[in-house]
């Protein structure tokens, strides 16, 4: 009885308490001071601003920007909807706008741990979580701390490939459905899923009926959205999606992004050296285990099961598809290859499970050491983050009886998103002067109420300094 109780406590400590502790440590840097990080100038600002406008208009098919239909962000609106829902539930705030991305990070961690725990062991799942955190905590833009499409897309991309590893007809159809959601969140980026999906089809007793089911699961949601979009504003959006967002972006270096063909591989080496060194050490152990049976884990000592070889083929093809297709495209941006990194962590976990226990101890120790080294640096970086003075002035203006609020000078996208985030105004109350005017400025009108309140308070820009002024 005593031995049974001891074993039960050991099982609880290793399978429940330890994963919870690791998850908390990994989550903390992502959550820490998230509301103090400035709004990104481009994609995050567009997503926050458009989400407020969609919520105001109750239009969840067409995205608007500054009260006009947006034909710059040529992607479906699925990535906006979680932000809209969060703002609807929790109210207007920067944290509410970024909360869906945080939830995607949690789902990604749980998916990594659960998939590898089911496949191998809890230790393998924890190893995958640790090496993933080493990468994710060093991502500074388009990360799980920002309200844009990449967090949702990376989570859906990982879910699609993990479903492919089951290699059943039901899992294949579900993977095709998740691939459709990838398209609805980030458009043509989902084309990188086609090679691993086709390989999965070949590995899953291919048949015409399975191919048709997968095609319906993939095309059905996309065609439904396309029909709703055409009904709203005609064919212009779909035409521009194909002509500009697919053909021109893949065939030309547009928007000033002139990066060389090996840009993504240089980013991997330069930006994530800690992950690269861990991968090289693990590759060395794995190659040694391939040629020397004594270096393998006991479960693989006699032979390597075909299902694991098939898993590695699907994962490897997915990683190569992401790096290869985006390297072939002419417009190259760092965050295009982000979906490949969680899959790299899964591949590393497969190598971790393949090697003998003494090698695992070294690999796990290195992962813990690297995580411990990056943890304080991440906190130090995020502790230095401060909102712009303009945002603080808007927060102060929220509590004042403002009727007219003026901002001299031009209004970049992140400041427009800040106006909607911090002030209790509707998008139609914000007027951005056109480019043909001599003095571009933003006017926010908020009706005053109650006797004795200030009838006009002005927020005036003086270069980089903002002051609240009262007019008697």
SESENU-597049 format. One line per field, with one value per residue (C-alpha): residue number from 1; z, y, x. Coordinates in Angstrom, 1 decimal, always signed. Layout:
// residues N
n: (NUM / ...);
w: (Z / ...);
v: (Y / ...);
u: (X / ...);
This chain:
// residues 472
n: (1 / 2 / 3 / 4 / 5 / 6 / 7 / 8 / 9 / 10 / 11 / 12 / 13 / 14 / 15 / 16 / 17 / 18 / 19 / 20 / 21 / 22 / 23 / 24 / 25 / 26 / 27 / 28 / 29 / 30 / 31 / 32 / 33 / 34 / 35 / 36 / 37 / 38 / 39 / 40 / 41 / 42 / 43 / 44 / 45 / 46 / 47 / 48 / 49 / 50 / 51 / 52 / 53 / 54 / 55 / 56 / 57 / 58 / 59 / 60 / 61 / 62 / 63 / 64 / 65 / 66 / 67 / 68 / 69 / 70 / 71 / 72 / 73 / 74 / 75 / 76 / 77 / 78 / 79 / 80 / 81 / 82 / 83 / 84 / 85 / 86 / 87 / 88 / 89 / 90 / 91 / 92 / 93 / 94 / 95 / 96 / 97 / 98 / 99 / 100 / 101 / 102 / 103 / 104 / 105 / 106 / 107 / 108 / 109 / 110 / 111 / 112 / 113 / 114 / 115 / 116 / 117 / 118 / 119 / 120 / 121 / 122 / 123 / 124 / 125 / 126 / 127 / 128 / 129 / 130 / 131 / 132 / 133 / 134 / 135 / 136 / 137 / 138 / 139 / 140 / 141 / 142 / 143 / 144 / 145 / 146 / 147 / 148 / 149 / 150 / 151 / 152 / 153 / 154 / 155 / 156 / 157 / 158 / 159 / 160 / 161 / 162 / 163 / 164 / 165 / 166 / 167 / 168 / 169 / 170 / 171 / 172 / 173 / 174 / 175 / 176 / 177 / 178 / 179 / 180 / 181 / 182 / 183 / 184 / 185 / 186 / 187 / 188 / 189 / 190 / 191 / 192 / 193 / 194 / 195 / 196 / 197 / 198 / 199 / 200 / 201 / 202 / 203 / 204 / 205 / 206 / 207 / 208 / 209 / 210 / 211 / 212 / 213 / 214 / 215 / 216 / 217 / 218 / 219 / 220 / 221 / 222 / 223 / 224 / 225 / 226 / 227 / 228 / 229 / 230 / 231 / 232 / 233 / 234 / 235 / 236 / 237 / 238 / 239 / 240 / 241 / 242 / 243 / 244 / 245 / 246 / 247 / 248 / 249 / 250 / 251 / 252 / 253 / 254 / 255 / 256 / 257 / 258 / 259 / 260 / 261 / 262 / 263 / 264 / 265 / 266 / 267 / 268 / 269 / 270 / 271 / 272 / 273 / 274 / 275 / 276 / 277 / 278 / 279 / 280 / 281 / 282 / 283 / 284 / 285 / 286 / 287 / 288 / 289 / 290 / 291 / 292 / 293 / 294 / 295 / 296 / 297 / 298 / 299 / 300 / 301 / 302 / 303 / 304 / 305 / 306 / 307 / 308 / 309 / 310 / 311 / 312 / 313 / 314 / 315 / 316 / 317 / 318 / 319 / 320 / 321 / 322 / 323 / 324 / 325 / 326 / 327 / 328 / 329 / 330 / 331 / 332 / 333 / 334 / 335 / 336 / 337 / 338 / 339 / 340 / 341 / 342 / 343 / 344 / 345 / 346 / 347 / 348 / 349 / 350 / 351 / 352 / 353 / 354 / 355 / 356 / 357 / 358 / 359 / 360 / 361 / 362 / 363 / 364 / 365 / 366 / 367 / 368 / 369 / 370 / 371 / 372 / 373 / 374 / 375 / 376 / 377 / 378 / 379 / 380 / 381 / 382 / 383 / 384 / 385 / 386 / 387 / 388 / 389 / 390 / 391 / 392 / 393 / 394 / 395 / 396 / 397 / 398 / 399 / 400 / 401 / 402 / 403 / 404 / 405 / 406 / 407 / 408 / 409 / 410 / 411 / 412 / 413 / 414 / 415 / 416 / 417 / 418 / 419 / 420 / 421 / 422 / 423 / 424 / 425 / 426 / 427 / 428 / 429 / 430 / 431 / 432 / 433 / 434 / 435 / 436 / 437 / 438 / 439 / 440 / 441 / 442 / 443 / 444 / 445 / 446 / 447 / 448 / 449 / 450 / 451 / 452 / 453 / 454 / 455 / 456 / 457 / 458 / 459 / 460 / 461 / 462 / 463 / 464 / 465 / 466 / 467 / 468 / 469 / 470 / 471 / 472);
w: (+0.0 / +0.9 / -2.4 / -4.3 / -2.6 / -3.3 / -6.9 / -7.1 / -5.7 / -8.1 / -11.0 / -9.9 / -9.5 / -12.8 / -15.0 / -13.4 / -11.2 / -13.4 / -16.7 / -14.9 / -13.5 / -16.9 / -18.6 / -16.1 / -16.6 / -20.4 / -20.3 / -18.0 / -20.4 / -23.1 / -20.7 / -18.8 / -19.5 / -22.7 / -22.4 / -22.3 / -25.7 / -28.3 / -31.1 / -34.2 / -37.0 / -39.8 / -39.4 / -35.7 / -36.1 / -39.1 / -37.2 / -34.1 / -36.1 / -38.5 / -35.6 / -33.9 / -37.2 / -37.8 / -34.2 / -34.7 / -38.1 / -37.2 / -40.5 / -40.1 / -43.8 / -45.0 / -43.1 / -43.0 / -42.4 / -41.5 / -42.5 / -46.0 / -47.2 / -46.9 / -50.1 / -48.7 / -46.3 / -48.9 / -46.6 / -45.4 / -42.1 / -39.9 / -38.1 / -37.1 / -35.6 / -32.4 / -31.7 / -32.3 / -29.9 / -27.3 / -27.5 / -27.3 / -24.1 / -22.3 / -23.6 / -25.4 / -24.3 / -25.7 / -23.6 / -24.9 / -28.5 / -27.9 / -25.8 / -28.7 / -29.6 / -26.1 / -26.2 / -29.4 / -27.6 / -24.8 / -27.4 / -29.2 / -26.0 / -25.0 / -28.6 / -28.6 / -25.2 / -25.7 / -29.2 / -28.1 / -24.7 / -26.6 / -29.1 / -26.8 / -23.2 / -21.0 / -21.0 / -24.8 / -24.6 / -22.1 / -24.2 / -27.2 / -25.1 / -23.8 / -27.3 / -28.7 / -25.9 / -26.7 / -30.2 / -29.4 / -26.6 / -29.1 / -31.7 / -31.5 / -34.2 / -35.4 / -32.3 / -29.8 / -28.0 / -31.0 / -32.4 / -36.0 / -38.1 / -37.4 / -34.0 / -35.2 / -38.5 / -36.7 / -34.3 / -37.1 / -39.2 / -36.4 / -35.8 / -39.5 / -39.5 / -36.2 / -37.6 / -40.7 / -38.3 / -37.4 / -41.1 / -40.8 / -43.3 / -40.6 / -39.5 / -43.1 / -43.8 / -40.5 / -41.6 / -44.9 / -43.0 / -40.8 / -43.9 / -45.1 / -41.9 / -42.5 / -45.9 / -44.2 / -41.7 / -43.9 / -47.5 / -49.9 / -47.2 / -46.8 / -50.1 / -48.1 / -46.6 / -50.0 / -50.2 / -46.7 / -47.2 / -50.5 / -48.9 / -46.0 / -48.6 / -50.2 / -46.8 / -45.9 / -48.2 / -51.1 / -52.9 / -55.0 / -52.3 / -49.8 / -52.3 / -52.9 / -49.2 / -48.6 / -51.5 / -50.1 / -46.6 / -47.9 / -50.6 / -48.8 / -46.2 / -48.7 / -51.3 / -48.6 / -47.6 / -51.2 / -52.0 / -48.9 / -49.9 / -53.5 / -52.3 / -50.2 / -52.6 / -55.8 / -57.3 / -56.6 / -53.4 / -54.8 / -58.0 / -56.0 / -53.7 / -56.8 / -58.8 / -56.0 / -52.9 / -54.8 / -58.3 / -57.7 / -54.2 / -55.4 / -58.7 / -57.6 / -54.7 / -53.7 / -50.8 / -50.5 / -49.2 / -51.2 / -49.5 / -51.1 / -51.9 / -48.8 / -46.5 / -44.3 / -43.7 / -42.7 / -40.3 / -38.7 / -38.1 / -37.1 / -35.1 / -33.3 / -32.6 / -29.3 / -31.2 / -33.9 / -31.5 / -29.7 / -33.1 / -34.2 / -30.9 / -31.2 / -34.9 / -33.8 / -31.2 / -33.7 / -36.5 / -34.0 / -33.0 / -36.6 / -37.2 / -33.7 / -32.3 / -28.8 / -28.9 / -29.6 / -27.0 / -26.0 / -27.9 / -31.2 / -30.5 / -32.8 / -35.5 / -36.3 / -36.8 / -40.2 / -38.7 / -37.1 / -40.4 / -42.1 / -39.3 / -39.9 / -43.7 / -43.3 / -40.7 / -42.8 / -46.0 / -44.2 / -42.9 / -46.4 / -48.0 / -45.9 / -46.3 / -50.0 / -51.3 / -49.5 / -50.6 / -54.1 / -53.8 / -54.5 / -51.6 / -48.4 / -44.9 / -41.7 / -40.3 / -43.4 / -42.1 / -38.5 / -39.0 / -39.7 / -36.2 / -34.1 / -36.6 / -36.2 / -32.4 / -33.1 / -35.3 / -32.5 / -30.1 / -32.4 / -32.3 / -28.5 / -28.2 / -30.6 / -28.6 / -25.5 / -22.0 / -21.3 / -24.5 / -23.5 / -20.2 / -22.1 / -24.6 / -21.8 / -19.7 / -22.7 / -23.3 / -19.6 / -19.6 / -22.8 / -21.4 / -18.1 / -20.0 / -22.2 / -19.5 / -17.7 / -20.9 / -22.2 / -19.0 / -19.1 / -22.6 / -21.9 / -18.6 / -20.7 / -22.9 / -22.6 / -24.4 / -26.4 / -24.7 / -27.2 / -25.8 / -22.2 / -23.1 / -24.7 / -21.5 / -19.5 / -22.0 / -21.4 / -18.0 / -19.2 / -20.5 / -24.0 / -26.7 / -29.4 / -29.6 / -32.1 / -33.2 / -35.4 / -38.0 / -39.8 / -38.2 / -38.7 / -38.4 / -34.9 / -33.6 / -35.3 / -33.6 / -30.3 / -30.7 / -31.1 / -28.2 / -25.5 / -26.3 / -25.9 / -29.5 / -32.5 / -35.7 / -37.5 / -34.9 / -36.1 / -39.2 / -40.8 / -43.2 / -46.7 / -48.3 / -50.4 / -47.4 / -46.3 / -42.6 / -42.1 / -38.7 / -36.8 / -35.3 / -32.7 / -31.7 / -28.4 / -27.3 / -23.8 / -21.3 / -18.0 / -16.7 / -15.7 / -17.8 / -19.9 / -23.4 / -25.2 / -24.3 / -26.8 / -27.1 / -29.1 / -30.7 / -30.3 / -32.2 / -30.1 / -27.0 / -26.3 / -23.9 / -22.7 / -22.9 / -21.7 / -23.6 / -21.3);
v: (+0.0 / +2.4 / +1.7 / +2.3 / +5.7 / +6.7 / +5.8 / +7.7 / +10.9 / +10.5 / +10.1 / +13.2 / +15.3 / +14.3 / +14.3 / +17.2 / +19.5 / +19.6 / +20.4 / +23.0 / +24.6 / +24.6 / +26.0 / +28.9 / +29.7 / +29.6 / +31.7 / +34.4 / +36.3 / +36.3 / +37.8 / +40.1 / +43.8 / +43.0 / +46.1 / +48.3 / +47.2 / +49.8 / +49.0 / +47.9 / +50.4 / +48.1 / +44.8 / +45.0 / +48.6 / +47.5 / +44.5 / +46.5 / +49.4 / +47.2 / +45.1 / +48.1 / +49.2 / +45.7 / +45.7 / +49.1 / +48.2 / +44.7 / +43.7 / +40.6 / +39.8 / +43.1 / +44.8 / +48.6 / +51.1 / +54.7 / +54.3 / +52.9 / +49.4 / +48.2 / +47.0 / +47.1 / +44.1 / +41.6 / +38.7 / +37.1 / +38.3 / +35.2 / +36.7 / +39.7 / +37.8 / +36.6 / +40.2 / +41.4 / +38.7 / +39.6 / +43.3 / +42.5 / +40.4 / +42.4 / +45.9 / +48.3 / +47.8 / +46.8 / +43.7 / +42.6 / +43.1 / +41.0 / +38.3 / +36.0 / +35.8 / +34.9 / +32.1 / +30.9 / +30.6 / +28.6 / +26.3 / +25.8 / +24.8 / +22.4 / +20.9 / +20.4 / +18.8 / +16.6 / +15.3 / +14.3 / +13.0 / +10.7 / +9.8 / +9.2 / +10.5 / +13.5 / +14.2 / +14.5 / +16.8 / +19.1 / +19.1 / +20.3 / +23.0 / +24.2 / +24.4 / +26.1 / +28.7 / +29.5 / +30.4 / +32.1 / +34.4 / +35.8 / +36.7 / +40.5 / +41.2 / +39.4 / +37.3 / +35.8 / +39.2 / +41.1 / +41.4 / +40.3 / +37.2 / +35.3 / +33.8 / +32.3 / +31.1 / +29.4 / +27.7 / +26.5 / +25.4 / +23.3 / +21.8 / +20.8 / +19.0 / +17.3 / +16.0 / +14.7 / +12.6 / +10.4 / +9.3 / +8.2 / +9.3 / +11.3 / +13.1 / +13.8 / +15.5 / +17.4 / +18.5 / +19.8 / +21.7 / +23.3 / +24.2 / +26.0 / +28.0 / +28.8 / +30.3 / +32.3 / +33.7 / +34.4 / +33.8 / +32.3 / +31.4 / +28.1 / +26.9 / +25.7 / +23.1 / +21.4 / +19.3 / +17.8 / +17.2 / +15.4 / +13.2 / +12.5 / +11.5 / +9.1 / +7.6 / +7.2 / +4.5 / +6.9 / +6.6 / +8.8 / +9.1 / +10.3 / +12.8 / +14.2 / +14.4 / +16.3 / +18.6 / +19.4 / +20.0 / +22.4 / +24.2 / +24.4 / +27.1 / +29.1 / +29.1 / +30.0 / +33.0 / +34.0 / +34.0 / +36.2 / +38.6 / +38.9 / +39.5 / +42.4 / +44.3 / +42.5 / +40.9 / +43.6 / +42.1 / +38.6 / +40.0 / +42.0 / +39.0 / +37.0 / +39.7 / +41.6 / +39.4 / +36.2 / +37.0 / +40.3 / +39.5 / +36.2 / +37.5 / +40.9 / +42.5 / +44.9 / +47.4 / +47.9 / +44.4 / +43.6 / +40.5 / +37.8 / +34.3 / +32.8 / +35.4 / +33.0 / +30.7 / +33.7 / +34.8 / +31.4 / +31.5 / +35.1 / +35.5 / +32.2 / +30.9 / +29.2 / +27.1 / +26.4 / +25.1 / +22.9 / +21.4 / +20.7 / +18.9 / +16.8 / +16.1 / +14.8 / +12.5 / +11.3 / +10.5 / +8.6 / +6.6 / +5.9 / +4.1 / +2.7 / +0.7 / +0.9 / +4.7 / +4.3 / +4.3 / +0.8 / +1.1 / +1.6 / -0.7 / -3.5 / -1.4 / +2.0 / +1.7 / +2.8 / +5.1 / +7.2 / +7.4 / +8.6 / +11.2 / +12.6 / +12.7 / +14.7 / +17.1 / +17.5 / +18.2 / +20.8 / +22.6 / +22.5 / +23.6 / +26.7 / +27.7 / +26.6 / +28.3 / +31.6 / +31.6 / +31.1 / +34.1 / +37.5 / +39.3 / +37.9 / +39.0 / +37.4 / +36.3 / +34.3 / +31.3 / +31.4 / +28.4 / +26.2 / +26.7 / +24.9 / +22.0 / +22.1 / +21.8 / +18.7 / +17.2 / +17.8 / +16.1 / +13.0 / +13.0 / +13.4 / +10.3 / +8.3 / +8.6 / +6.7 / +8.1 / +9.4 / +11.5 / +12.7 / +14.0 / +16.1 / +17.4 / +18.2 / +19.9 / +22.0 / +23.0 / +24.0 / +25.9 / +27.9 / +28.6 / +29.8 / +32.0 / +33.6 / +34.0 / +37.0 / +38.7 / +38.5 / +40.0 / +42.7 / +43.6 / +43.7 / +45.6 / +48.4 / +48.6 / +51.8 / +53.1 / +56.3 / +59.5 / +59.9 / +56.8 / +58.0 / +61.3 / +59.4 / +57.4 / +60.6 / +62.2 / +59.3 / +60.7 / +64.3 / +65.9 / +66.2 / +67.6 / +68.3 / +66.6 / +67.8 / +66.2 / +68.4 / +66.7 / +63.3 / +60.3 / +57.0 / +53.7 / +52.9 / +56.3 / +55.8 / +52.4 / +54.0 / +56.6 / +53.8 / +51.8 / +54.5 / +57.0 / +56.1 / +57.2 / +55.5 / +55.1 / +57.5 / +60.2 / +60.2 / +62.2 / +61.9 / +64.8 / +63.8 / +64.0 / +67.0 / +69.3 / +71.6 / +70.5 / +66.8 / +66.2 / +64.1 / +65.4 / +63.4 / +64.6 / +63.5 / +65.1 / +66.6 / +65.9 / +67.4 / +71.0 / +72.7 / +70.4 / +71.7 / +72.5 / +72.1 / +70.3 / +70.0 / +67.5 / +69.4 / +67.9 / +69.8 / +67.7 / +64.6 / +66.3 / +66.1 / +68.4 / +68.6 / +72.1 / +73.5 / +76.2 / +78.4);
u: (+0.0 / +2.8 / +4.6 / +1.3 / +0.8 / +4.4 / +4.1 / +0.8 / +2.5 / +5.4 / +3.0 / +1.1 / +4.2 / +5.8 / +2.6 / +0.6 / +2.7 / +5.8 / +4.0 / +1.9 / +5.1 / +6.8 / +3.7 / +3.5 / +7.2 / +6.8 / +3.6 / +4.8 / +7.2 / +4.5 / +1.9 / +4.3 / +3.5 / +1.7 / -0.4 / +2.7 / +4.0 / +3.3 / +0.8 / +2.7 / +2.5 / +1.2 / -0.6 / -1.5 / -2.8 / -4.9 / -6.3 / -7.2 / -8.7 / -10.6 / -11.9 / -13.4 / -15.0 / -16.4 / -17.8 / -19.4 / -20.9 / -21.9 / -20.4 / -18.2 / -17.6 / -16.1 / -13.3 / -13.2 / -10.4 / -11.1 / -14.8 / -14.1 / -13.8 / -10.2 / -8.6 / -5.1 / -5.4 / -6.5 / -7.2 / -10.4 / -11.8 / -11.4 / -8.4 / -10.4 / -13.3 / -11.5 / -10.5 / -14.0 / -15.4 / -12.8 / -13.6 / -17.3 / -16.8 / -14.1 / -14.6 / -12.2 / -8.6 / -5.2 / -5.2 / -8.6 / -7.4 / -4.3 / -6.0 / -6.9 / -3.2 / -2.4 / -5.0 / -3.4 / -0.1 / -1.8 / -3.5 / -0.1 / +1.7 / -1.1 / -1.2 / +2.6 / +2.6 / -0.5 / +0.5 / +4.0 / +2.9 / +0.4 / +3.1 / +6.0 / +6.0 / +5.5 / +9.2 / +9.2 / +6.2 / +8.0 / +11.1 / +9.0 / +7.5 / +10.8 / +12.5 / +9.4 / +9.5 / +13.1 / +12.0 / +8.7 / +10.1 / +12.6 / +10.1 / +9.7 / +7.1 / +4.0 / +4.2 / +1.7 / +1.8 / +0.3 / -3.2 / -2.6 / -3.2 / +0.0 / -0.7 / -4.0 / -2.4 / +0.5 / -1.9 / -4.1 / -1.1 / +0.3 / -3.2 / -3.4 / -0.1 / -0.7 / -4.0 / -2.0 / +0.1 / -2.9 / -3.3 / -6.9 / -9.6 / -11.4 / -8.2 / -7.3 / -10.7 / -10.4 / -6.9 / -8.3 / -11.0 / -8.4 / -6.4 / -9.5 / -9.5 / -5.8 / -6.8 / -9.6 / -7.1 / -4.1 / -5.2 / -2.6 / -0.1 / -2.1 / -0.7 / +2.3 / +0.0 / -0.8 / +2.4 / +2.1 / -1.6 / -1.0 / +1.7 / -0.8 / -3.3 / -0.9 / -0.1 / -3.7 / -5.0 / -5.6 / -9.0 / -11.2 / -13.8 / -11.2 / -9.8 / -13.3 / -14.1 / -10.9 / -11.6 / -15.0 / -13.7 / -11.1 / -13.1 / -16.5 / -15.7 / -13.7 / -16.5 / -19.0 / -16.9 / -16.2 / -20.0 / -20.7 / -18.0 / -19.1 / -22.6 / -21.3 / -19.1 / -18.7 / -15.6 / -13.1 / -11.7 / -11.3 / -9.7 / -7.2 / -6.5 / -5.4 / -3.7 / -1.9 / -1.7 / -0.8 / +0.6 / +2.3 / +3.6 / +5.1 / +6.4 / +7.8 / +9.6 / +6.9 / +6.5 / +10.2 / +10.9 / +14.1 / +15.5 / +17.7 / +16.7 / +18.4 / +16.9 / +14.9 / +17.9 / +20.0 / +17.2 / +17.2 / +21.0 / +21.1 / +17.9 / +17.5 / +21.0 / +19.9 / +17.4 / +19.9 / +22.5 / +20.0 / +18.9 / +22.5 / +23.3 / +20.1 / +20.9 / +24.3 / +22.8 / +20.1 / +22.6 / +24.7 / +21.6 / +20.8 / +24.1 / +24.7 / +21.8 / +23.2 / +22.6 / +18.9 / +16.1 / +15.0 / +11.7 / +13.7 / +16.6 / +15.4 / +13.9 / +12.3 / +8.6 / +7.3 / +4.7 / +7.4 / +9.3 / +6.0 / +5.5 / +9.0 / +8.4 / +5.2 / +6.8 / +9.9 / +8.0 / +5.8 / +8.9 / +10.6 / +7.4 / +7.2 / +10.9 / +11.0 / +7.9 / +8.4 / +12.1 / +10.9 / +8.4 / +10.0 / +8.4 / +10.1 / +9.2 / +10.5 / +7.2 / +6.2 / +8.2 / +7.0 / +4.6 / +7.6 / +9.2 / +6.7 / +7.0 / +10.8 / +10.2 / +8.1 / +10.8 / +13.3 / +11.0 / +11.0 / +14.7 / +14.6 / +12.4 / +14.6 / +17.9 / +18.9 / +18.1 / +21.6 / +21.5 / +18.1 / +19.4 / +22.0 / +19.4 / +16.9 / +19.6 / +20.6 / +17.0 / +16.6 / +19.9 / +19.0 / +15.5 / +17.0 / +19.4 / +16.8 / +14.1 / +15.7 / +16.7 / +13.1 / +11.8 / +14.4 / +13.4 / +9.7 / +10.2 / +11.7 / +8.6 / +6.6 / +3.5 / +4.1 / +3.2 / +0.3 / -1.3 / -0.9 / -2.5 / -5.4 / -5.9 / -6.0 / -8.4 / -10.8 / -11.7 / -12.1 / -15.4 / -13.9 / -16.1 / -13.5 / -10.1 / -7.6 / -4.3 / -2.1 / +0.0 / -0.4 / -2.0 / -0.2 / -2.1 / -1.0 / -2.3 / -5.6 / -5.9 / -4.9 / -7.7 / -10.2 / -8.7 / -8.5 / -11.3 / -15.0 / -15.8 / -17.2 / -15.1 / -17.5 / -16.6 / -13.0 / -12.3 / -8.8 / -8.1 / -7.2 / -3.8 / -4.9 / -5.3 / -2.6 / -2.7 / -3.5 / -5.1 / -7.5 / -10.7 / -12.6 / -16.0 / -17.5 / -20.8 / -20.6 / -23.3 / -24.3 / -24.3 / -21.1 / -18.8 / -16.0 / -17.4 / -14.1 / -10.9 / -8.0 / -5.2 / -2.6 / +0.5 / +3.8 / +6.1 / +6.6 / +5.1 / +1.4 / -0.4 / -4.0 / -5.3 / -8.6 / -10.5 / -12.7);
